[in-house]
Amino acid sequence: MPTYYIHTFGCQANKSDSERIAGDYEARGYTIAKSWKTADEIIVNTCAIRERAEHRARSFIFNVAKYFQLLKQKKPKIILTGCMTHHGDKKLYEMIPALDEILPINEVGFNSAVVRKDKKHAWIPISAGCNSFCTFCIVPYSRGREQSRPMKDILTEVRGLAKNGFTEVTLIGQNVNSWGLEKVGIGFRKLLLRKDVPFTREDLPNNQSQYLQTHKTPPFVKLLQAITKVPGINIVRFITSNPWDFHDELINEIACNKKIDRYVHLPVQSGSDNGL
């Protein structure tokens, strides 16, 4: 049987993606190799949030290619995925000649069973990409525009995990708070947080007016409420939370819902001691 090996750099989102990539390989009849030295295919899941992370990924691929070159053996197929795909295929093949294939991270789907090493805790992606385009942040370019995963699919996965003995889940997204809000626009989302600005439905475009009619409670809060009602799930965490969408309703839900962990993961690009 063919074998695969996944080397993961970066954050929890990359780790979750690697679990799903492993599921796809095993659904196609592959088995996991004990080492990259014995694998038929090596998948390098990269991080690009810092330049050093890119250097580490490039060094790993270079060392793999050099190892097999010294042995005068054909190297395994090397596939790159993750956030370094923001460079584009042409530049990546120029930067890393040993590459055989590039897998866009947004093509990692949910069609196959996830391969998880932990049997108690699970990472659950609820959205992909980001629409915020914060200064210096490369995520919208590497992971694309924001897309929320349907609540039905998320709850189906959570219920399946609970039946298999999992008791803790962590919801993952570049901005979990904006789950379900990608179509209404960032400007409107900011407006929702301001209690001092009066506005009526007549002032808003159709999609935003419809949101006010159907979402008295922010969508992410509804999702948290639904997940915490799943029997067997005792702890729910979530990362990352952009302050733009940190509604009062979310704060109240964290305070009142005992199943939600009292841990808030906020993205910070830079800071000053004077501002603390």
C-alpha positions in Angstrom: 0.0 0.0 0.0 1.3 3.5 -0.7 2.3 5.6 2.3 2.1 9.3 3.2 3.7 11.6 5.7 2.5 15.1 6.7 4.8 17.7 8.2 2.9 20.6 9.7 4.1 24.1 10.4 2.0 26.8 12.0 -1.2 27.2 14.0 -4.1 25.1 15.1 -5.9 25.8 11.8 -3.0 24.1 10.0 -3.1 21.2 12.4 -6.8 20.8 11.7 -6.2 21.0 7.9 -3.5 18.3 8.3 -6.0 16.0 10.0 -8.4 16.4 7.1 -5.6 15.8 4.5 -4.7 12.6 6.3 -8.4 11.6 6.2 -8.4 12.1 2.4 -5.2 10.1 1.9 -6.5 7.2 4.0 -9.8 7.2 2.1 -7.8 6.6 -1.0 -6.0 3.6 0.4 -2.8 5.2 1.8 -1.3 4.4 5.2 0.7 6.8 7.3 4.5 6.3 7.2 6.5 6.3 10.5 9.0 8.8 8.9 9.3 11.0 5.9 12.3 8.8 4.9 9.9 5.9 4.2 7.0 7.8 2.7 5.8 7.7 -0.9 4.3 11.1 -0.7 5.3 14.0 1.7 2.8 16.8 2.3 4.3 19.9 3.8 1.6 22.1 5.4 3.2 25.5 5.6 2.8 28.7 7.6 3.5 32.2 6.3 2.6 34.4 9.2 6.3 35.0 9.8 9.2 34.9 7.4 11.0 32.5 9.7 8.2 30.0 9.3 8.6 30.1 5.5 12.3 29.5 5.9 11.7 26.5 8.1 9.4 24.9 5.5 11.8 25.6 2.7 14.7 24.2 4.7 12.8 21.0 5.5 12.0 20.4 1.8 15.6 21.1 0.8 16.9 18.7 3.4 14.5 16.0 2.2 15.6 16.4 -1.4 19.3 16.4 -0.4 18.9 13.3 1.7 17.7 11.2 -1.2 20.1 12.8 -3.6 23.0 11.7 -1.4 21.6 8.2 -1.3 21.2 8.3 -5.1 17.6 7.3 -4.6 14.4 8.7 -6.2 12.9 11.1 -3.8 9.2 10.8 -2.7 6.6 13.1 -4.2 6.7 16.4 -2.3 3.4 18.4 -2.1 3.2 21.8 -0.6 0.0 23.3 0.9 -0.9 25.8 3.6 -0.4 29.6 3.8 2.7 29.7 1.6 0.4 29.2 -1.4 -0.1 33.0 -1.4 3.1 33.2 -3.4 1.4 31.6 -6.4 2.4 28.4 -8.2 5.0 30.0 -10.5 7.0 31.7 -7.7 6.8 28.6 -5.4 8.3 26.3 -8.1 11.1 28.9 -8.6 11.7 29.2 -4.8 11.6 25.5 -4.1 12.7 23.4 -7.2 12.2 20.1 -5.3 8.4 20.6 -5.2 6.3 18.2 -7.3 2.8 19.6 -6.6 1.0 22.5 -4.9 -2.3 21.8 -3.1 -4.4 25.0 -2.6 -5.4 25.1 1.1 -9.0 26.0 0.2 -9.3 22.7 -1.6 -9.0 20.7 1.6 -12.5 19.6 2.1 -14.8 17.7 4.5 -15.6 14.6 2.3 -13.5 12.1 4.2 -13.4 11.0 7.8 -10.9 13.1 9.8 -7.8 11.3 11.2 -7.4 12.5 14.8 -4.7 11.4 17.2 -6.5 12.9 20.2 -9.5 10.9 21.4 -10.9 13.4 23.8 -10.5 16.8 22.1 -11.2 17.8 18.5 -10.5 20.9 16.3 -13.7 21.9 14.4 -13.3 24.4 11.5 -16.4 26.5 11.2 -15.1 29.0 8.6 -12.3 29.5 6.1 -10.6 32.6 4.9 -11.1 36.2 6.0 -12.6 39.4 4.7 -10.9 41.8 7.2 -7.7 42.6 5.3 -5.9 43.9 8.4 -2.7 45.8 7.9 0.3 43.4 7.6 -1.9 40.3 7.7 -1.4 37.8 4.8 -4.4 35.5 5.7 -6.9 36.8 3.1 -4.3 36.3 0.4 -3.3 32.8 1.5 -6.7 31.4 2.6 -9.1 33.5 0.4 -12.3 35.3 1.2 -14.4 34.3 4.2 -16.8 31.4 3.9 -18.9 30.1 6.8 -19.5 26.4 7.0 -23.2 25.5 7.3 -24.5 25.0 10.9 -26.0 21.6 9.9 -22.6 20.3 8.8 -20.9 21.6 12.0 -23.5 20.1 14.3 -23.4 16.7 12.4 -19.6 16.5 13.0 -19.9 17.5 16.7 -22.7 15.0 17.3 -20.6 12.3 15.6 -17.6 13.2 17.8 -19.7 13.0 21.0 -21.0 9.5 20.0 -17.3 8.5 19.7 -16.4 9.6 23.2 -15.1 13.1 22.5 -15.9 15.6 25.3 -14.1 18.8 24.2 -14.2 20.8 20.9 -12.4 23.9 19.8 -14.1 25.9 17.0 -11.6 27.3 14.5 -11.7 30.2 12.1 -9.7 33.2 11.2 -12.5 35.2 12.9 -15.0 32.9 14.5 -17.1 35.8 15.8 -18.0 36.7 12.2 -19.4 33.2 11.4 -22.5 33.7 9.3 -21.8 37.4 8.7 -19.5 37.4 5.6 -22.2 38.6 3.3 -23.4 41.6 5.2 -20.1 43.6 5.0 -17.5 44.7 7.6 -18.8 48.2 7.8 -22.2 47.0 8.8 -20.7 44.6 11.3 -18.8 47.5 12.9 -22.1 49.4 13.0 -23.8 46.6 14.9 -21.3 47.0 17.7 -22.0 50.8 18.1 -24.9 51.4 20.4 -24.7 55.2 19.9 -25.6 55.2 16.2 -29.4 54.9 15.5 -30.4 53.3 12.2 -33.5 51.6 10.7 -34.0 48.8 8.2 -35.0 51.4 5.6 -31.4 52.8 5.7 -29.8 49.5 4.8 -29.3 47.4 1.7 -31.5 44.3 1.4 -29.0 41.7 2.7 -28.3 43.8 5.8 -32.0 44.6 6.4 -32.7 40.9 6.1 -30.0 40.2 8.7 -31.7 42.4 11.2 -35.0 40.7 10.7 -33.6 37.1 11.0 -30.7 37.5 13.5 -31.7 39.2 16.7 -29.0 37.1 18.2 -25.6 37.1 16.4 -25.1 33.8 14.3 -22.0 32.7 16.2 -23.8 33.0 19.5 -26.6 30.8 18.1 -24.0 28.3 16.9 -22.4 28.2 20.4 -25.8 27.6 22.0 -26.5 24.7 19.7 -23.1 23.0 20.2 -23.3 23.3 24.0 -26.6 21.5 23.9 -25.1 18.4 22.3 -25.1 15.6 24.9 -21.6 14.5 25.8 -19.8 17.8 24.9 -18.6 19.3 28.1 -16.2 22.0 27.0 -16.3 24.3 24.0 -13.5 26.7 23.1 -13.0 28.9 20.1 -10.2 30.8 18.3 -9.6 33.4 16.9 -11.9 36.3 17.9 -11.6 39.6 16.2 -12.8 42.5 18.4 -14.8 43.9 15.5 -17.5 41.2 16.0 -17.3 40.7 19.8 -20.9 41.5 20.5 -22.4 42.0 24.0 -24.5 38.9 23.3 -21.3 36.9 22.9 -19.9 38.2 26.2 -23.1 37.4 28.0 -23.2 33.9 26.5 -19.6 33.2 27.7 -20.5 34.5 31.2 -23.7 32.5 31.5 -22.9 29.2 29.6 -20.8 27.0 31.9 -19.7 24.8 29.0 -17.9 27.6 27.2 -14.3 27.9 28.3 -13.2 31.2 29.9 -10.4 31.8 27.4 -10.5 34.4 24.7 -7.9 34.3 21.9 -7.5 37.7 20.3 -5.3 38.4 17.3 -2.6 41.1 18.1 -0.3 42.3 15.3 1.8 44.7 17.3 1.7 46.5 20.6 3.3 49.2 22.8 4.0 49.2 26.5 2.6 52.8 26.6 -0.7 51.5 25.3 -1.1 48.9 28.0 
